[in-house]
Amino acid sequence: MSAHKAPVFPTIATAYGDVGRVIHAMPVLVASTIAILIAFNLASLFLLPASKPGLLSFDDFILLVAGIVQSFLVTPFLIAVHRFILLHQVAGHYALTPQEPRFLRFFAWSVVITLLSMVPAIVQSWFGALGVPDLFTGVLSIALVIVCIFLTFRLTILFPAIAVDAVGATAGNAYADTKGNVWRIFIIFVLAILPFMALALVLFFLGAISVPKNTGPLGIAGQVATAIIGVPAYALFVAIASRLFQALGDRVNQPS
């Protein structure tokens, strides 16, 4: 167990400063990632099915695959931001390098977290189809959500460890180092993302983000805006994880 505690407001303030430094130091990488997300969002708007409540379907599988593809495409950006913050290494451009072990490990764990986040919905869907009482299904789903969130935050510092090729970059070490800090990590992420959530709510109330999907000019503008907002939001999450890695990493923070 790490003897350290992650400071809440200093971590958030430092992470926001990191985002500004990332944009200033790596404008080509940031612009390229925004362009990729704009293209991905627009393709998703017109080509992908809308998510529907109820039993998981083939459409839901397609949406899952799309989410994994998006993770694949943003992995170079995420790794580059980690390495900029922790190693002061500047990436001059966007480089997709799936042949590198670092890329593969980082992306693989991103997929694990994505699949983990889907477990409650899958269980709820299956139990609903089997006729299990709604009360039991609801309680179980809430419990699974809590467990999945807990595991996700316990593995937060694994990603920066992988990005900088730390010798201690294992799930077990990350889990051990974050012991006693889960609620702090949760609060840090929630408070940090509030401004971005406010922007998302504005887009929602303006009709730029809607269900069912809006494929008109306003919907297109919403997808573009979502991509532009999304890149600094990604950078913020990465910055927080990097600073938590520095603050809490005893086992996992062992440079190669």
C-alpha positions as CSV (number, residue, x, y, z in Angstrom):
1,M,0.0,0.0,0.0
2,S,1.3,3.5,-0.9
3,A,1.9,5.7,2.1
4,H,1.1,8.7,0.0
5,K,-2.3,10.4,-0.4
6,A,-3.2,12.1,-3.7
7,P,-3.9,15.8,-3.1
8,V,-7.3,16.7,-4.7
9,F,-7.2,20.4,-5.7
10,P,-3.4,20.6,-6.4
11,T,-3.7,17.6,-8.7
12,I,-6.6,19.1,-10.6
13,A,-4.8,22.5,-10.9
14,T,-1.6,20.9,-12.1
15,A,-3.5,18.7,-14.6
16,Y,-5.2,21.7,-16.2
17,G,-1.8,23.4,-16.5
18,D,-0.5,20.3,-18.1
19,V,-3.3,20.4,-20.7
20,G,-2.3,24.0,-21.6
21,R,1.3,22.9,-22.0
22,V,0.4,20.0,-24.1
23,I,-1.6,22.2,-26.5
24,H,1.3,24.7,-26.7
25,A,4.1,22.2,-27.1
26,M,2.4,19.7,-29.5
27,P,-0.1,21.7,-31.6
28,V,0.3,19.4,-34.6
29,L,-0.4,16.3,-32.6
30,V,-3.5,18.0,-31.0
31,A,-4.8,19.2,-34.3
32,S,-4.3,15.8,-35.9
33,T,-6.1,14.1,-33.1
34,I,-9.0,16.6,-33.4
35,A,-9.2,16.0,-37.1
36,I,-9.3,12.2,-36.6
37,L,-12.0,12.4,-34.0
38,I,-14.1,14.8,-36.2
39,A,-13.9,12.3,-39.1
40,F,-14.7,9.4,-36.7
41,N,-17.6,11.2,-35.1
42,L,-19.1,12.2,-38.5
43,A,-18.7,8.7,-39.8
44,S,-20.4,7.3,-36.7
45,L,-23.2,9.8,-37.0
46,F,-24.2,8.7,-40.5
47,L,-23.1,5.0,-40.5
48,L,-23.5,3.6,-37.1
49,P,-26.8,2.5,-35.6
50,A,-28.3,4.2,-32.6
51,S,-28.0,2.5,-29.2
52,K,-31.3,1.2,-27.9
53,P,-32.3,0.1,-24.4
54,G,-33.1,-3.5,-23.8
55,L,-31.5,-6.8,-24.8
56,L,-28.0,-6.4,-26.3
57,S,-28.1,-6.8,-30.1
58,F,-25.9,-6.9,-33.1
59,D,-26.2,-3.1,-33.3
60,D,-24.7,-2.9,-29.8
61,F,-21.8,-5.1,-30.9
62,I,-21.2,-2.8,-33.8
63,L,-21.1,0.2,-31.4
64,L,-18.7,-1.7,-29.1
65,V,-16.4,-2.3,-32.1
66,A,-16.6,1.4,-33.0
67,G,-15.7,2.3,-29.5
68,I,-12.6,0.0,-29.6
69,V,-11.6,1.5,-33.0
70,Q,-11.8,5.0,-31.4
71,S,-9.6,3.8,-28.5
72,F,-7.1,2.5,-31.1
73,L,-7.1,5.8,-32.9
74,V,-6.5,8.0,-29.8
75,T,-3.9,5.7,-28.2
76,P,-1.0,7.5,-29.9
77,F,-2.2,10.8,-28.5
78,L,-2.7,9.4,-25.0
79,I,0.7,7.8,-24.9
80,A,2.3,11.0,-26.2
81,V,0.7,13.1,-23.5
82,H,1.8,10.8,-20.8
83,R,5.4,10.8,-22.1
84,F,5.3,14.6,-22.4
85,I,4.2,15.1,-18.8
86,L,6.4,12.4,-17.3
87,L,9.5,12.4,-19.5
88,H,9.3,15.9,-21.1
89,Q,9.3,14.2,-24.5
90,V,7.7,16.2,-27.3
91,A,5.8,14.4,-30.1
92,G,6.0,16.5,-33.2
93,H,3.3,14.6,-35.0
94,Y,0.6,11.9,-34.8
95,A,2.2,8.5,-35.2
96,L,0.1,5.3,-35.3
97,T,2.5,2.5,-34.2
98,P,0.6,-0.7,-33.4
99,Q,3.7,-2.8,-34.0
100,E,5.3,-1.4,-30.8
101,P,4.8,-3.4,-27.5
102,R,4.1,-0.2,-25.6
103,F,1.2,0.7,-28.0
104,L,-0.2,-2.8,-27.9
105,R,-0.2,-3.0,-24.1
106,F,-1.7,0.4,-23.7
107,F,-4.4,-0.3,-26.2
108,A,-5.2,-3.8,-24.8
109,W,-5.7,-2.4,-21.3
110,S,-8.0,0.4,-22.8
111,V,-10.1,-2.4,-24.3
112,V,-10.2,-4.2,-20.9
113,I,-11.5,-1.0,-19.3
114,T,-14.1,-0.6,-22.1
115,L,-15.3,-4.1,-21.7
116,L,-15.4,-3.8,-17.9
117,S,-17.6,-0.7,-18.2
118,M,-20.1,-2.8,-20.2
119,V,-20.5,-5.7,-17.7
120,P,-23.4,-4.1,-15.7
121,A,-25.4,-3.4,-18.9
122,I,-24.8,-6.9,-20.2
123,V,-25.8,-8.6,-16.9
124,Q,-28.9,-6.4,-16.7
125,S,-29.8,-7.3,-20.3
126,W,-29.4,-11.0,-19.8
127,F,-31.2,-11.1,-16.5
128,G,-34.1,-9.1,-17.9
129,A,-34.3,-11.5,-20.8
130,L,-34.5,-14.4,-18.4
131,G,-37.3,-12.9,-16.5
132,V,-35.4,-12.2,-13.3
133,P,-37.3,-9.7,-11.1
134,D,-36.4,-6.1,-11.8
135,L,-35.6,-5.3,-8.2
136,F,-32.9,-8.0,-8.0
137,T,-31.6,-7.1,-11.4
138,G,-31.4,-3.4,-10.5
139,V,-29.6,-4.0,-7.2
140,L,-27.1,-6.3,-8.9
141,S,-26.5,-3.8,-11.7
142,I,-25.8,-1.1,-9.2
143,A,-23.4,-3.3,-7.3
144,L,-21.6,-4.3,-10.5
145,V,-21.3,-0.6,-11.5
146,I,-19.6,0.2,-8.1
147,V,-17.3,-2.8,-8.5
148,C,-16.3,-1.8,-12.1
149,I,-15.7,1.9,-11.1
150,F,-13.6,0.7,-8.2
151,L,-11.5,-1.5,-10.4
152,T,-11.1,1.2,-13.0
153,F,-9.8,3.7,-10.6
154,R,-7.5,1.2,-8.9
155,L,-5.9,0.7,-12.3
156,T,-5.6,4.4,-13.2
157,I,-1.8,4.6,-12.8
158,L,-1.2,1.5,-14.9
159,F,-1.6,3.6,-18.1
160,P,1.1,6.1,-17.5
161,A,3.4,3.3,-16.2
162,I,2.9,1.5,-19.6
163,A,3.4,4.7,-21.5
164,V,6.8,5.4,-20.0
165,D,7.9,1.7,-20.1
166,A,8.1,1.5,-16.3
167,V,9.4,-1.9,-15.1
168,G,6.7,-2.1,-12.5
169,A,3.9,-1.5,-15.1
170,T,1.6,-4.4,-14.0
171,A,-2.0,-4.5,-12.9
172,G,-1.1,-5.9,-9.6
173,N,1.4,-3.1,-8.8
174,A,-1.1,-0.5,-9.9
175,Y,-3.8,-2.0,-7.8
176,A,-1.5,-2.1,-4.7
177,D,-0.2,1.5,-5.2
178,T,-3.7,3.0,-5.3
179,K,-5.0,1.2,-2.2
180,G,-6.6,3.8,0.2
181,N,-6.9,6.4,-2.5
182,V,-9.9,5.3,-4.5
183,W,-12.3,7.9,-3.2
184,R,-9.7,10.6,-3.7
185,I,-9.1,9.5,-7.3
186,F,-12.8,9.4,-7.9
187,I,-13.3,12.9,-6.5
188,I,-10.3,14.3,-8.5
189,F,-11.7,13.0,-11.8
190,V,-15.3,14.1,-11.1
191,L,-14.3,17.6,-10.1
192,A,-11.9,18.0,-12.9
193,I,-14.3,17.0,-15.6
194,L,-17.2,19.3,-14.4
195,P,-16.4,22.1,-16.9
196,F,-16.4,19.6,-19.8
197,M,-19.7,18.1,-18.5
198,A,-21.2,21.6,-18.5
199,L,-20.1,22.1,-22.1
200,A,-21.7,18.8,-23.0
201,L,-25.0,19.8,-21.3
202,V,-25.0,23.1,-23.3
203,L,-24.6,21.1,-26.5
204,F,-27.4,18.7,-25.4
205,F,-29.8,21.5,-24.6
206,L,-29.0,23.2,-27.9
207,G,-29.9,20.0,-29.7
208,A,-26.4,19.4,-31.1
209,I,-26.2,16.2,-29.1
210,S,-29.5,14.3,-29.1
211,V,-31.2,10.9,-29.0
212,P,-32.3,9.9,-31.6
213,K,-29.3,11.1,-33.6
214,N,-29.6,14.5,-35.3
215,T,-28.0,14.2,-38.8
216,G,-28.9,17.8,-39.7
217,P,-26.5,20.7,-39.7
218,L,-26.9,21.2,-35.9
219,G,-26.1,17.5,-35.3
220,I,-23.0,17.7,-37.6
221,A,-21.9,20.9,-35.7
222,G,-22.4,19.0,-32.5
223,Q,-20.1,16.1,-33.6
224,V,-17.4,18.6,-34.6
225,A,-17.7,20.4,-31.3
226,T,-17.6,17.1,-29.4
227,A,-14.3,16.2,-31.1
228,I,-12.8,19.6,-30.3
229,I,-13.9,19.4,-26.7
230,G,-12.9,15.7,-26.5
231,V,-9.2,16.1,-27.2
232,P,-8.5,18.4,-24.2
233,A,-10.8,16.2,-22.1
234,Y,-8.6,13.2,-23.0
235,A,-5.5,15.2,-22.3
236,L,-7.0,16.2,-18.9
237,F,-7.7,12.5,-18.0
238,V,-4.1,11.6,-19.0
239,A,-2.6,14.5,-17.1
240,I,-4.5,13.4,-13.9
241,A,-3.4,9.8,-14.3
242,S,0.2,10.9,-14.8
243,R,0.2,13.1,-11.7
244,L,-1.4,10.3,-9.7
245,F,1.3,8.0,-11.0
246,Q,3.9,10.4,-9.7
247,A,2.2,10.8,-6.3
248,L,1.2,7.2,-5.6
249,G,3.5,5.0,-7.6
250,D,5.7,3.0,-5.3
251,R,5.7,-0.4,-7.0
252,V,4.5,0.7,-10.4
253,N,6.8,3.8,-10.8
254,Q,10.0,2.0,-11.6
255,P,11.6,3.5,-14.7
256,S,13.3,1.2,-17.1
